[in-house]
Amino acid sequence: MNRTEQYERLAHILKQKNDVLSDLEALTWVEVLWEDFETTLARAGEPYPGEAKSFQYVIQQIDAYGPQLHLFQTKNEKFKHLMSKRDIH
């Protein structure tokens, strides 16, 4: 399975946990979580453990936070596009 297929599979899993997210939002979240994991390891000087470990990390994040990702709020420009205009109150 190539990385695009892995992203799509993970986005599908995320959508099952959080049906508030659009397909594009779910895919974007998967990409951001994956990239963040790889970037964090690289900054720490850790060796890259491979795509299987990245996939597993994203699964863990989806299991832990997937149902609430649509509530995520930040001032960080990197993540602002992930916040929808939904009224969460």
QUIPENOR-V831418 format. One line per field, one symbol per residue. ss: DSSP state (A for helix, B for strand, O for the rest). Layout:
BEGIN
ss = ???
END
This chain:
BEGIN
ss = OOAAAAAAAAAAAAAAAOOOOOAAAAAAAAAAAAAAAAAAAAAOOOOOOOAAAAAAAAAAAAAAAAAAAAAOOOOOAAAAOOOOOOOOO
END
